[in-house]
Amino acid sequence: MHLAAIIRVPPRVASSVTPALDGLHHHSPHHHYYPPETMHVTVRKLGRFPSDDSDVAARLGELRRVVGSQPSFDLTMWGLNLSPTTVFAQVFPHDRTFHSLRRQLGGMADHSVSQSSSERLIDLAARNLAHANVVRFSGGVTTEFVREVSHFRRIHLGRWAVREVELVRSDKSLSREGSHVIERIPLATS
């Protein structure tokens, strides 16, 4: 199980991805397609906060302080793209708050969690990119599938105001069965 700080994609924006996913599913039904209610933007993976850790309360308090000190901000979901393992929706912050929050939470992350060299490389690249995975590949990816994704590279999917960050314990895809919201932490009000 992973611990992460995430921003949930609101239903009206997540559902705007559905027509594109329906088209992709028609070409390659064997991949995992994220249900709209599970779509999220990972602010930062935090590793593990073991419940038997004597200073878990202090670490959670610091997490609340960091998140709660940031103002609300806007994100826009614009276009689909590909990584080696996923189709993702590109997400663009409207100011520096998202990246500031990600950087501050990075200082709190559990860096002892082992990763393969390819996972570290992907994580490093993703750290500068705000995105929401919408398809996780299971098996081969066809040329037709890649061509279909390219039709959605410049589509506006929605804009929303971020007012809270969720602290979640989850499996890799934040499936309904494998995830648990530990806490919803509000951002600072203006």
MARTI-573664 format. One record per atom (N, C-alpha, C): residue number from 1; residue in three letters; atom name; x, y, z. Coordinates in Angstrom, 1 decimal. Atoms other than C-alpha are relative to their C-alpha. Example, Ala and Ser with C-alpha at 12.3 -4.5 7.8 and 13.67 -1.06 7.14 Angstrom:
// residues 2
    nr   rest   atom       c1       c2       c3
     1    ALA      N      0.9     -1.2      0.0
     1    ALA     CA     12.3     -4.5      7.8
     1    ALA      C      0.9      1.2      0.0
     2    SER      N     -0.9     -1.1      0.0
     2    SER     CA     13.7     -1.1      7.1
     2    SER      C     -0.8      1.1      0.8
END
This chain:
// residues 190
    nr   rest   atom       c1       c2       c3
     1    MET      N      0.8     -1.2      0.0
     1    MET     CA      0.0      0.0      0.0
     1    MET      C      0.9      1.2      0.0
     2    HIS      N     -0.7     -1.2      0.2
     2    HIS     CA      1.1      3.5     -0.9
     2    HIS      C     -0.7      1.1      0.8
     3    LEU      N      0.5     -1.2     -0.6
     3    LEU     CA      0.6      6.8      1.0
     3    LEU      C      0.3      1.1     -1.0
     4    ALA      N     -0.2     -1.1      1.0
     4    ALA     CA      0.0      9.8     -1.3
     4    ALA      C     -0.9      1.2      0.4
     5    ALA      N      0.8     -1.2     -0.1
     5    ALA     CA     -1.3     13.4     -1.3
     5    ALA      C     -0.5      0.2     -1.4
     6    ILE      N      0.6     -0.1      1.3
     6    ILE     CA     -3.7     13.7     -4.2
     6    ILE      C     -1.1      1.1      0.0
     7    ILE      N      1.1     -0.9      0.2
     7    ILE     CA     -6.2     16.1     -5.7
     7    ILE      C     -1.0     -0.8     -0.9
     8    ARG      N      1.0      0.8      0.7
     8    ARG     CA     -9.4     14.4     -6.8
     8    ARG      C     -0.5      0.9     -1.2
     9    VAL      N      0.5     -0.7      1.2
     9    VAL     CA    -10.6     15.4    -10.3
     9    VAL      C     -1.5      0.0      0.2
    10    PRO      N      1.4     -0.1     -0.2
    10    PRO     CA    -14.2     16.7     -9.9
    10    PRO      C     -0.8     -0.8     -1.0
    11    PRO      N      0.8      0.9      0.9
    11    PRO     CA    -17.0     14.6    -11.5
    11    PRO      C     -0.2      0.7     -1.4
    12    ARG      N      0.3     -0.6      1.3
    12    ARG     CA    -17.8     17.2    -14.2
    12    ARG      C      1.2      0.0     -0.9
    13    VAL      N     -1.2      0.1      0.8
    13    VAL     CA    -14.2     17.2    -15.4
    13    VAL      C      0.3     -1.4     -0.3
    14    ALA      N     -0.3      1.4      0.2
    14    ALA     CA    -13.6     13.5    -15.0
    14    ALA      C     -1.0     -0.6     -1.1
    15    SER      N      1.0      0.6      1.0
    15    SER     CA    -16.8     12.7    -17.0
    15    SER      C      0.2      0.5     -1.4
    16    SER      N     -0.3     -0.5      1.3
    16    SER     CA    -15.6     14.9    -19.8
    16    SER      C      1.0     -0.8     -0.8
    17    VAL      N     -0.9      0.9      0.6
    17    VAL     CA    -12.9     12.3    -20.4
    17    VAL      C     -0.6     -1.3     -0.6
    18    THR      N      0.7      1.2      0.3
    18    THR     CA    -15.4      9.5    -20.8
    18    THR      C     -0.2     -0.2     -1.5
    19    PRO      N      0.1      0.3      1.5
    19    PRO     CA    -16.1     10.0    -24.6
    19    PRO      C      1.3     -0.5     -0.6
    20    ALA      N     -1.3      0.4      0.5
    20    ALA     CA    -12.4      9.8    -25.3
    20    ALA      C      0.3     -1.5      0.4
    21    LEU      N     -0.3      1.3     -0.4
    21    LEU     CA    -12.0      6.7    -23.2
    21    LEU      C     -0.9     -1.1     -0.6
    22    ASP      N      0.8      1.0      0.7
    22    ASP     CA    -15.0      5.0    -24.8
    22    ASP      C      0.6     -0.3     -1.4
    23    GLY      N     -0.6      0.2      1.3
    23    GLY     CA    -13.3      5.5    -28.2
    23    GLY      C      1.2     -0.9      0.1
    24    LEU      N     -1.2      0.8     -0.2
    24    LEU     CA    -10.0      4.1    -26.9
    24    LEU      C     -0.4     -1.5      0.4
    25    HIS      N      0.4      1.3     -0.4
    25    HIS     CA    -11.8      1.2    -25.2
    25    HIS      C     -0.5     -0.9     -1.2
    26    HIS      N      0.5      0.7      1.2
    26    HIS     CA    -13.4      0.3    -28.6
    26    HIS      C      1.2     -0.6     -0.7
    27    HIS      N     -1.2      0.5      0.6
    27    HIS     CA     -9.8     -0.1    -30.0
    27    HIS      C      0.7     -1.1      0.8
    28    SER      N     -0.8      0.9     -0.9
    28    SER     CA     -8.2     -1.9    -27.0
    28    SER      C     -0.7     -0.2      1.3
    29    PRO      N      0.8      0.2     -1.2
    29    PRO     CA    -10.7     -3.2    -24.4
    29    PRO      C      0.8     -0.7      1.1
    30    HIS      N     -0.7      0.7     -1.0
    30    HIS     CA     -8.0     -5.2    -22.6
    30    HIS      C      0.8      0.8      1.0
    31    HIS      N     -0.7     -0.9     -0.9
    31    HIS     CA     -6.4     -2.2    -20.9
    31    HIS      C     -0.9      0.4      1.2
    32    HIS      N      0.8     -0.4     -1.1
    32    HIS     CA     -7.5     -0.9    -17.5
    32    HIS      C     -0.4      1.5     -0.2
    33    TYR      N      0.5     -1.3      0.2
    33    TYR     CA     -9.7      2.2    -17.9
    33    TYR      C     -0.5      0.5      1.4
    34    TYR      N      0.4     -0.6     -1.4
    34    TYR     CA    -10.0      4.4    -14.7
    34    TYR      C     -1.4      0.5      0.0
    35    PRO      N      1.4     -0.6     -0.1
    35    PRO     CA    -13.6      5.0    -13.7
    35    PRO      C      0.2      1.5      0.4
    36    PRO      N     -0.1     -1.4     -0.3
    36    PRO     CA    -14.2      8.8    -13.4
    36    PRO      C      0.2      0.3      1.4
    37    GLU      N     -0.1     -0.3     -1.5
    37    GLU     CA    -14.6      8.7     -9.6
    37    GLU      C      1.3     -0.3      0.6
    38    THR      N     -1.3      0.3     -0.6
    38    THR     CA    -11.1      7.4     -9.2
    38    THR      C      1.1      0.9     -0.6
    39    MET      N     -1.0     -0.9      0.6
    39    MET     CA     -9.3     10.0    -11.4
    39    MET      C      0.5      1.0      1.0
    40    HIS      N     -0.6     -0.9     -0.9
    40    HIS     CA     -6.9     12.1     -9.5
    40    HIS      C      1.4      0.5     -0.5
    41    VAL      N     -1.4     -0.5      0.3
    41    VAL     CA     -3.7     14.2     -9.8
    41    VAL      C      0.8     -0.3      1.3
    42    THR      N     -0.8      0.2     -1.1
    42    THR     CA     -1.0     13.0     -7.5
    42    THR      C      0.9      1.2      0.2
    43    VAL      N     -0.8     -1.1     -0.4
    43    VAL     CA      0.6     15.9     -5.7
    43    VAL      C      1.4     -0.5      0.3
    44    ARG      N     -1.3      0.6     -0.4
    44    ARG     CA      3.3     13.7     -4.1
    44    ARG      C     -0.3     -1.3      0.6
    45    LYS      N     -0.1      1.3     -0.7
    45    LYS     CA      3.9     10.1     -3.2
    45    LYS      C      0.8      0.2      1.2
    46    LEU      N     -0.7     -0.2     -1.3
    46    LEU     CA      4.8     10.0      0.4
    46    LEU      C      0.6     -1.2      0.6
    47    GLY      N     -0.6      1.2     -0.5
    47    GLY     CA      5.9      6.4      0.8
    47    GLY      C     -0.9     -0.6      1.1
    48    ARG      N      0.7      0.6     -1.1
    48    ARG     CA      4.9      4.8      4.1
    48    ARG      C      0.1      0.8      1.3
    49    PHE      N      0.1     -0.6     -1.3
    49    PHE     CA      3.8      6.3      7.4
    49    PHE      C     -0.4     -1.2      0.9
    50    PRO      N      0.4      1.2     -0.7
    50    PRO     CA      3.9      3.1      9.5
    50    PRO      C     -0.8      0.4      1.3
    51    SER      N      0.8     -0.3     -1.2
    51    SER     CA      1.2      3.1     12.2
    51    SER      C      0.7     -0.2      1.3
    52    ASP      N     -0.8      0.2     -1.2
    52    ASP     CA      3.7      1.9     14.7
    52    ASP      C      1.1      0.9      0.2
    53    ASP      N     -1.0     -1.0      0.0
    53    ASP     CA      6.0      4.8     14.0
    53    ASP      C     -0.4      0.9      1.2
    54    SER      N      0.3     -0.9     -1.2
    54    SER     CA      6.3      6.8     17.3
    54    SER      C     -0.3      1.4     -0.3
    55    ASP      N      0.3     -1.4      0.3
    55    ASP     CA      6.2     10.1     15.5
    55    ASP      C     -0.9      0.2     -1.2
    56    VAL      N      1.0     -0.1      1.1
    56    VAL     CA      3.4      9.4     13.0
    56    VAL      C     -0.9      1.2      0.2
    57    ALA      N      0.9     -1.1     -0.3
    57    ALA     CA      1.2     12.0     14.8
    57    ALA      C      0.7      1.3     -0.4
    58    ALA      N     -0.7     -1.2      0.3
    58    ALA     CA      3.9     14.6     14.4
    58    ALA      C      0.2      0.2     -1.5
    59    ARG      N     -0.1     -0.1      1.5
    59    ARG     CA      4.4     13.8     10.7
    59    ARG      C     -1.3      0.3     -0.6
    60    LEU      N      1.3     -0.4      0.6
    60    LEU     CA      0.7     14.0     10.0
    60    LEU      C     -0.3      1.4      0.3
    61    GLY      N      0.2     -1.4     -0.4
    61    GLY     CA      0.6     17.3     11.9
    61    GLY      C      0.7      0.9     -1.0
    62    GLU      N     -0.8     -0.7      0.9
    62    GLU     CA      3.4     18.6      9.7
    62    GLU      C     -0.7      0.0     -1.4
    63    LEU      N      0.7      0.1      1.3
    63    LEU     CA      1.5     17.4      6.6
    63    LEU      C     -1.2      0.9      0.0
    64    ARG      N      1.1     -0.9     -0.1
    64    ARG     CA     -1.6     19.2      7.7
    64    ARG      C      0.4      1.5     -0.1
    65    ARG      N     -0.5     -1.4     -0.1
    65    ARG     CA      0.4     22.4      8.4
    65    ARG      C      0.5      0.4     -1.4
    66    VAL      N     -0.5     -0.3      1.4
    66    VAL     CA      2.1     22.3      4.9
    66    VAL      C     -1.1      0.2     -0.9
    67    VAL      N      1.1     -0.1      0.9
    67    VAL     CA     -1.1     21.7      3.0
    67    VAL      C     -0.9      1.2      0.4
    68    GLY      N      0.9     -1.1     -0.5
    68    GLY     CA     -3.2     24.1      5.1
    68    GLY      C      0.6      1.4     -0.2
    69    SER      N     -0.6     -1.3      0.2
    69    SER     CA     -0.7     26.9      4.5
    69    SER      C      0.0      0.5     -1.4
    70    GLN      N      0.1     -0.4      1.5
    70    GLN     CA     -1.2     26.9      0.7
    70    GLN      C     -1.4      0.5     -0.3
    71    PRO      N      1.3     -0.5      0.4
    71    PRO     CA     -3.9     28.9     -0.9
    71    PRO      C     -0.7     -0.9     -1.0
    72    SER      N      0.6      0.8      1.1
    72    SER     CA     -6.5     27.3     -3.2
    72    SER      C      0.5      0.5     -1.3
    73    PHE      N     -0.5     -0.4      1.4
    73    PHE     CA     -5.6     27.3     -6.9
    73    PHE      C     -0.8     -0.7     -1.0
    74    ASP      N      0.7      0.6      1.1
    74    ASP     CA     -6.9     26.4    -10.3
    74    ASP      C      0.9     -1.0     -0.8
    75    LEU      N     -0.7      1.0      0.9
    75    LEU     CA     -6.0     23.4    -12.5
    75    LEU      C     -0.9     -0.1     -1.3
    76    THR      N      0.7      0.3      1.2
    76    THR     CA     -7.0     22.8    -16.1
    76    THR      C      0.5     -1.3     -0.6
    77    MET      N     -0.3      1.3      0.7
    77    MET     CA     -7.2     19.4    -17.8
    77    MET      C     -0.1      0.3     -1.5
    78    TRP      N      0.0     -0.3      1.4
    78    TRP     CA     -6.2     19.7    -21.4
    78    TRP      C      0.8     -1.0     -0.7
    79    GLY      N     -0.6      0.9      1.0
    79    GLY     CA     -5.5     16.9    -23.8
    79    GLY      C      0.5     -1.3      0.7
    80    LEU      N     -0.5      1.3     -0.4
    80    LEU     CA     -4.4     13.2    -23.5
    80    LEU      C      1.3     -0.2     -0.6
    81    ASN      N     -1.3      0.3      0.5
    81    ASN     CA     -0.9     11.9    -23.9
    81    ASN      C      0.4     -1.4      0.4
    82    LEU      N     -0.4      1.3     -0.3
    82    LEU     CA      1.1      8.7    -23.5
    82    LEU      C      1.3      0.0      0.8
    83    SER      N     -1.2      0.3     -0.7
    83    SER     CA      3.7      7.4    -21.1
    83    SER      C      0.3     -1.5     -0.4
    84    PRO      N     -0.3      1.5      0.3
    84    PRO     CA      5.4      3.9    -21.4
    84    PRO      C     -1.1     -0.9      0.6
    85    THR      N      0.9      0.9     -0.7
    85    THR     CA      2.7      2.5    -19.1
    85    THR      C     -1.5      0.5      0.0
    86    THR      N      1.4     -0.6     -0.2
    86    THR     CA     -0.4      4.8    -19.3
    86    THR      C     -0.3      0.9     -1.2
    87    VAL      N      0.6     -1.2      0.7
    87    VAL     CA     -2.6      7.2    -21.2
    87    VAL      C     -0.3      1.0      1.2
    88    PHE      N      0.3     -1.0     -1.0
    88    PHE     CA     -2.8     10.4    -19.1
    88    PHE      C     -0.6      1.2     -0.5
    89    ALA      N      0.5     -1.3      0.3
    89    ALA     CA     -4.7     13.6    -19.1
    89    ALA      C      1.0      1.0      0.5
    90    GLN      N     -0.9     -1.0     -0.4
    90    GLN     CA     -2.4     16.6    -19.0
    90    GLN      C     -0.7      1.0      0.9
    91    VAL      N      0.6     -1.0     -0.9
    91    VAL     CA     -3.1     19.0    -16.1
    91    VAL      C      0.9      1.2      0.1
    92    PHE      N     -0.8     -1.2      0.0
    92    PHE     CA     -1.9     22.6    -16.1
    92    PHE      C     -0.4      0.9      1.2
    93    PRO      N      0.2     -1.0     -1.1
    93    PRO     CA     -1.6     24.7    -12.9
    93    PRO      C     -0.1      1.4     -0.5
    94    HIS      N      0.1     -1.3      0.5
    94    HIS     CA     -2.6     28.3    -13.3
    94    HIS      C      1.0      1.0      0.8
    95    ASP      N     -1.1     -0.7     -0.7
    95    ASP     CA      0.1     29.5    -10.8
    95    ASP      C      1.0     -0.9      0.6
    96    ARG      N     -1.1      0.8     -0.5
    96    ARG     CA      3.0     28.2     -8.8
    96    ARG      C     -0.4     -0.8      1.2
    97    THR      N      0.4      0.7     -1.3
    97    THR     CA      1.0     26.8     -5.8
    97    THR      C      0.1     -1.5     -0.1
    98    PHE      N      0.0      1.5      0.1
    98    PHE     CA      0.7     23.2     -7.1
    98    PHE      C      1.5     -0.4      0.1
    99    HIS      N     -1.4      0.5      0.0
    99    HIS     CA      4.5     22.9     -7.7
    99    HIS      C      0.7      0.4      1.3
   100    SER      N     -0.5     -0.3     -1.3
   100    SER     CA      5.3     24.7     -4.4
   100    SER      C     -0.5     -1.1      1.0
   101    LEU      N      0.5      1.1     -0.9
   101    LEU     CA      3.1     22.2     -2.6
   101    LEU      C      0.7     -1.3     -0.2
   102    ARG      N     -0.6      1.2      0.3
   102    ARG     CA      4.6     19.3     -4.4
   102    ARG      C      1.5      0.0      0.5
   103    ARG      N     -1.4     -0.1     -0.5
   103    ARG     CA      8.2     20.5     -3.5
   103    ARG      C      0.0     -0.1      1.5
   104    GLN      N      0.0      0.1     -1.5
   104    GLN     CA      7.3     21.0      0.2
   104    GLN      C     -0.3     -1.4      0.5
   105    LEU      N      0.3      1.4     -0.4
   105    LEU     CA      5.7     17.6      0.4
   105    LEU      C      1.1     -1.0     -0.3
   106    GLY      N     -1.2      0.8      0.4
   106    GLY     CA      8.8     16.1     -1.3
   106    GLY      C      0.9     -0.1      1.2
   107    GLY      N     -0.8      0.0     -1.1
   107    GLY     CA     10.7     17.0      1.8
   107    GLY      C     -0.4     -0.9      1.1
   108    MET      N      0.6      0.9     -1.0
   108    MET     CA      8.4     14.9      3.9
   108    MET      C     -0.1     -1.5     -0.5
   109    ALA      N      0.2      1.4      0.5
   109    ALA     CA      8.3     11.8      1.6
   109    ALA      C      1.0     -0.9      0.6
   110    ASP      N     -0.8      1.1     -0.4
   110    ASP     CA      9.7      8.5      2.7
   110    ASP      C      0.9     -0.4     -1.2
   111    HIS      N     -0.9      0.3      1.1
   111    HIS     CA     12.8      8.2      0.5
   111    HIS      C      0.6     -1.4      0.1
   112    SER      N     -0.6      1.3     -0.2
   112    SER     CA     13.6      4.8      1.8
   112    SER      C     -0.7     -1.1     -0.8
   113    VAL      N      0.7      0.9      0.8
   113    VAL     CA     11.0      3.1     -0.4
   113    VAL      C      0.8     -0.3     -1.3
   114    SER      N     -0.8      0.4      1.1
   114    SER     CA     12.9      1.1     -3.0
   114    SER      C     -0.8      0.1     -1.3
   115    GLN      N      0.6     -0.1      1.3
   115    GLN     CA     12.2      1.8     -6.7
   115    GLN      C      1.1     -0.6     -1.0
   116    SER      N     -0.9      0.4      1.0
   116    SER     CA     13.7      0.2     -9.8
   116    SER      C      0.5      1.3     -0.7
   117    SER      N     -0.5     -1.1      0.7
   117    SER     CA     15.8      2.5    -12.0
   117    SER      C     -1.0      0.6     -1.0
   118    SER      N      1.0     -0.5      0.9
   118    SER     CA     13.0      2.8    -14.5
   118    SER      C     -1.1      0.8      0.7
   119    GLU      N      1.0     -0.7     -0.8
   119    GLU     CA     10.5      3.7    -11.8
   119    GLU      C      0.5      1.4      0.5
   120    ARG      N     -0.6     -1.3     -0.4
   120    ARG     CA     12.9      6.4    -10.5
   120    ARG      C      0.0      1.0     -1.1
   121    LEU      N      0.0     -0.8      1.2
   121    LEU     CA     13.3      7.8    -14.0
   121    LEU      C     -1.4      0.6     -0.3
   122    ILE      N      1.4     -0.4      0.3
   122    ILE     CA      9.5      7.9    -14.6
   122    ILE      C     -0.4      1.0      1.1
   123    ASP      N      0.4     -0.8     -1.1
   123    ASP     CA      9.0      9.4    -11.1
   123    ASP      C      0.6      1.4     -0.1
   124    LEU      N     -0.6     -1.2      0.1
   124    LEU     CA     11.5     12.1    -11.7
   124    LEU      C     -0.6      0.9     -1.1
   125    ALA      N      0.6     -0.8      1.1
   125    ALA     CA     10.0     13.1    -15.1
   125    ALA      C     -1.4      0.4      0.4
   126    ALA      N      1.3     -0.4     -0.4
   126    ALA     CA      6.5     13.0    -13.6
   126    ALA      C     -0.1      1.1      1.0
   127    ARG      N      0.0     -1.0     -1.0
   127    ARG     CA      7.5     15.2    -10.8
   127    ARG      C     -0.3      1.5     -0.5
   128    ASN      N      0.1     -1.3      0.6
   128    ASN     CA      7.5     18.2    -13.2
   128    ASN      C     -1.3      0.1     -0.8
   129    LEU      N      1.1      0.1      0.8
   129    LEU     CA      4.3     17.1    -14.9
   129    LEU      C     -1.3     -0.2      0.9
   130    ALA      N      1.3      0.3     -0.7
   130    ALA     CA      0.8     17.4    -13.4
   130    ALA      C     -0.9     -0.8     -1.0
   131    HIS      N      0.8      0.8      0.9
   131    HIS     CA     -1.4     14.7    -14.8
   131    HIS      C     -0.9     -0.9      0.8
   132    ALA      N      0.9      1.0     -0.6
   132    ALA     CA     -4.2     12.2    -14.2
   132    ALA      C      0.0     -1.2     -0.9
   133    ASN      N      0.1      1.3      0.8
   133    ASN     CA     -3.8      8.6    -15.4
   133    ASN      C     -1.4     -0.3     -0.3
   134    VAL      N      1.4      0.4      0.3
   134    VAL     CA     -6.9      7.5    -17.3
   134    VAL      C      0.0     -1.4     -0.6
   135    VAL      N     -0.1      1.4      0.4
   135    VAL     CA     -5.7      4.2    -18.8
   135    VAL      C      1.3     -0.5      0.4
   136    ARG      N     -1.2      0.8     -0.3
   136    ARG     CA     -3.1      1.7    -17.5
   136    ARG      C      0.1     -1.1     -1.0
   137    PHE      N     -0.1      1.0      1.0
   137    PHE     CA     -1.8     -0.6    -20.2
   137    PHE      C      0.1     -1.4      0.6
   138    SER      N     -0.1      1.5     -0.3
   138    SER     CA     -2.3     -4.4    -19.9
   138    SER      C      0.3     -0.7     -1.3
   139    GLY      N     -0.3      0.6      1.3
   139    GLY     CA     -0.5     -6.0    -22.8
   139    GLY      C      0.4      1.0     -1.0
   140    GLY      N     -0.5     -0.8      1.1
   140    GLY     CA      0.5     -4.6    -26.1
   140    GLY      C     -0.9      1.2     -0.4
   141    VAL      N      0.7     -1.2      0.5
   141    VAL     CA     -0.4     -1.2    -27.5
   141    VAL      C      0.2      0.1     -1.5
   142    THR      N     -0.1      0.0      1.4
   142    THR     CA     -1.3     -1.0    -31.1
   142    THR      C      0.2      1.4     -0.6
   143    THR      N     -0.1     -1.3      0.8
   143    THR     CA     -0.6      1.7    -33.7
   143    THR      C     -1.3      0.7     -0.1
   144    GLU      N      1.3     -0.7      0.1
   144    GLU     CA     -4.3      2.3    -34.1
   144    GLU      C     -0.4      0.6      1.4
   145    PHE      N      0.3     -0.6     -1.3
   145    PHE     CA     -4.6      2.9    -30.3
   145    PHE      C      0.8      1.3      0.2
   146    VAL      N     -0.9     -1.2     -0.1
   146    VAL     CA     -1.7      5.4    -30.4
   146    VAL      C     -0.6      1.1     -0.9
   147    ARG      N      0.6     -1.0      1.0
   147    ARG     CA     -3.3      7.1    -33.4
   147    ARG      C     -1.3      0.6      0.6
   148    GLU      N      1.3     -0.5     -0.6
   148    GLU     CA     -6.7      7.3    -31.5
   148    GLU      C      0.3      1.0      1.1
   149    VAL      N     -0.4     -0.9     -1.0
   149    VAL     CA     -5.0      8.9    -28.5
   149    VAL      C      0.4      1.4     -0.6
   150    SER      N     -0.5     -1.3      0.6
   150    SER     CA     -3.4     11.5    -30.8
   150    SER      C     -1.2      0.9     -0.4
   151    HIS      N      1.1     -0.8      0.3
   151    HIS     CA     -6.9     12.7    -31.7
   151    HIS      C     -0.5      0.9      1.2
   152    PHE      N      0.4     -0.7     -1.2
   152    PHE     CA     -7.4     13.9    -28.1
   152    PHE      C      1.1      0.8      0.6
   153    ARG      N     -1.1     -0.7     -0.6
   153    ARG     CA     -4.1     15.7    -27.6
   153    ARG      C     -0.3      1.5      0.3
   154    ARG      N      0.3     -1.4     -0.2
   154    ARG     CA     -5.6     19.2    -27.8
   154    ARG      C     -1.4      0.3      0.4
   155    ILE      N      1.4     -0.2     -0.4
   155    ILE     CA     -9.0     18.8    -26.3
   155    ILE      C     -0.1      0.5      1.4
   156    HIS      N      0.2     -0.6     -1.3
   156    HIS     CA    -10.0     21.0    -23.4
   156    HIS      C     -1.0     -0.9      0.8
   157    LEU      N      0.9      0.9     -0.8
   157    LEU     CA    -11.5     18.8    -20.6
   157    LEU      C     -0.6      0.6      1.2
   158    GLY      N      0.6     -0.7     -1.1
   158    GLY     CA    -12.2     21.3    -17.9
   158    GLY      C      1.0      0.7      0.9
   159    ARG      N     -0.7     -0.8     -1.0
   159    ARG     CA    -11.0     23.7    -15.3
   159    ARG      C     -0.7     -0.1      1.4
   160    TRP      N      0.7      0.0     -1.3
   160    TRP     CA    -11.6     23.6    -11.5
   160    TRP      C      0.9      0.6      1.0
   161    ALA      N     -0.7     -0.6     -1.1
   161    ALA     CA    -10.6     25.3     -8.3
   161    ALA      C      0.3     -1.2      1.0
   162    VAL      N     -0.4      0.9     -1.0
   162    VAL     CA     -8.7     23.1     -5.9
   162    VAL      C     -0.1      0.6      1.4
   163    ARG      N      0.2     -0.5     -1.3
   163    ARG     CA     -9.8     23.6     -2.3
   163    ARG      C      0.4     -0.9      1.1
   164    GLU      N     -0.5      0.9     -1.0
   164    GLU     CA     -8.5     20.5     -0.6
   164    GLU      C      0.9     -1.0     -0.6
   165    VAL      N     -0.9      1.0      0.4
   165    VAL     CA     -5.9     17.8     -0.8
   165    VAL      C     -0.4     -1.3      0.8
   166    GLU      N      0.3      1.2     -0.7
   166    GLU     CA     -6.7     14.2      0.1
   166    GLU      C      1.3     -0.8      0.3
   167    LEU      N     -1.1      0.9     -0.3
   167    LEU     CA     -4.2     12.0      2.0
   167    LEU      C     -0.6     -1.4     -0.1
   168    VAL      N      0.5      1.3      0.3
   168    VAL     CA     -4.8      8.5      0.8
   168    VAL      C      1.0     -1.1      0.2
   169    ARG      N     -0.8      1.2     -0.1
   169    ARG     CA     -3.5      5.0      1.5
   169    ARG      C     -0.7     -0.9     -1.1
   170    SER      N      0.6      0.7      1.1
   170    SER     CA     -4.0      3.0     -1.7
   170    SER      C      0.9     -1.0     -0.7
   171    ASP      N     -0.7      0.8      1.0
   171    ASP     CA     -3.1      0.5     -4.3
   171    ASP      C      0.4      1.0     -1.1
   172    LYS      N     -0.6     -0.8      1.0
   172    LYS     CA     -1.4      1.8     -7.4
   172    LYS      C     -1.0      0.9     -0.8
   173    SER      N      1.0     -0.7      0.8
   173    SER     CA     -4.6      2.8     -9.3
   173    SER      C     -1.1      0.8      0.7
   174    LEU      N      1.1     -0.6     -0.8
   174    LEU     CA     -6.7      4.2     -6.4
   174    LEU      C     -1.3     -0.7     -0.3
   175    SER      N      1.3      0.7      0.2
   175    SER     CA     -9.3      1.5     -7.1
   175    SER      C     -0.9      0.2      1.2
   176    ARG      N      1.0     -0.2     -1.1
   176    ARG     CA    -12.5      1.7     -5.1
   176    ARG      C      0.4     -1.0      1.2
   177    GLU      N     -0.3      1.1     -1.0
   177    GLU     CA    -11.5     -1.6     -3.3
   177    GLU      C      1.3      0.2      0.7
   178    GLY      N     -1.3     -0.1     -0.5
   178    GLY     CA     -7.9     -0.7     -2.7
   178    GLY      C      0.4      1.3      0.6
   179    SER      N     -0.4     -1.3     -0.5
   179    SER     CA     -8.0      2.8     -1.4
   179    SER      C     -0.8      0.5      1.2
   180    HIS      N      0.6     -0.5     -1.2
   180    HIS     CA     -8.8      4.6      1.8
   180    HIS      C      0.4      1.4      0.2
   181    VAL      N     -0.4     -1.4     -0.3
   181    VAL     CA     -9.0      8.3      2.3
   181    VAL      C      0.2      0.1      1.5
   182    ILE      N     -0.4     -0.2     -1.4
   182    ILE     CA     -7.2      9.0      5.6
   182    ILE      C     -0.6      1.3      0.5
   183    GLU      N      0.4     -1.4     -0.4
   183    GLU     CA     -8.0     12.7      5.6
   183    GLU      C     -0.1      0.9     -1.2
   184    ARG      N      0.1     -1.1      1.0
   184    ARG     CA     -9.2     15.6      3.5
   184    ARG      C      0.5      1.3      0.7
   185    ILE      N     -0.6     -1.2     -0.7
   185    ILE     CA     -7.1     18.6      4.3
   185    ILE      C     -0.3      1.2     -0.8
   186    PRO      N      0.3     -1.2      0.7
   186    PRO     CA     -8.4     22.0      3.3
   186    PRO      C      1.2      0.9     -0.2
   187    LEU      N     -1.0     -1.0      0.2
   187    LEU     CA     -6.2     24.6      1.7
   187    LEU      C     -0.4      1.3      0.7
   188    ALA      N      0.3     -1.2     -0.7
   188    ALA     CA     -6.0     28.0      3.2
   188    ALA      C     -1.0      0.8     -0.7
   189    THR      N      1.0     -0.9      0.7
   189    THR     CA     -8.9     30.4      2.5
   189    THR      C      0.6      1.4     -0.1
   190    SER      N     -0.5     -1.4      0.3
   190    SER     CA     -8.2     33.8      1.1
   190    SER      C     -0.5      1.0      1.0
END
